[in-house]
Amino acid sequence: MKIGIIGTENSHTEHFLKTLNAEKAVPDARVAFLFGDDDPEKAGKLAALFGAEFCESADELIEKSDAVAITYRRGSRHPEPAMKVIRAGKPLFNDKPFAASLSDAAKIVALAEEKGVPVTGGSNLKGLPELPEIRSEIKEGSVITISFAADPASEYDGYWFYGIHSAELCLTLCGPDFTSVEAWRNGDAVTAAVAYPDKTCLILNTPSSADLRIAVTNGGTTRARLVPLNYQSVGPKEFCDMIRTGNMPRDPRHFVRAAELTEEIIKRLV
């Protein structure tokens, strides 16, 4: 399968190239085409280094590719090419942030469902292998704390750029059915409380948080983990599995709900 990537500024493009072209982790898949108007110089260098063809436009790349990944850092740039990929009937990996608004995320998912095109993407952290064990410890009355990086003043669409990681982790661990959100900003630090009928998830973000830490409190007992950030091949492998089988790894409405949670947090950071 020949995969095309739109966007080369993001390090996730290199993760795809290293996983599929250098390490050959999926024998029948490779990144064959690159289009990088966000960093044309880097796009040319990556194409030469990893044996991919540099395309002059997103349209050219979509036409030539069997499937397409979009890796722009700004989620606000994702909808236009994502819609083109879906209308072309090509499987889509729409990297994090899936979009930079609830309305855009909903439009992408609605079009994919209408056209019957498989879609995945978003934060690769939700695919970390430690999460199922953590999820198994969550019970009625649990308090789950997620501490990770995010910058509400990021040049890449503000809190959307990294805050979406925590939002997707929250939904992966606690489910999509949150009932209310409260959030506060103190300088560059963001704290959010996400309420569920039977549990609460606390999100703690600062720009300088280098580690992912997740804690589960049940009664008087707390188990805290430093979760290794071995996510680099998660997305590429998941995408290739989806292309091969046609089966999406999760309900795509996950991305809509994650966008809703992120937007609710942002609304309260005033």
Secondary structure, DSSP 8 states (H G I E B T S, - for coil): -EEEEE--SSHHHHHHHIIIIIS-SSTT-EEEEEE-TTSHHHHHHHHHHHT-EE-SSHHHHHHH-SEEEE--S-GGGSHHHHHHHHHTT--EEEESSS-SSHHHHHHHHHHHHHHT--EEEE-GGGG-TTHHHHHHT--TT-EEEEEEE--TT-TTTTTHHHHHHHHHHHHHHH-S---EEEEEEETTEEEEEEE-SS-EEEEEEETT--SEEEEEEETTEEEEEEE----TTHHHHHHHHHHHH---SS-THHHHHHHHHHHHHHHT--
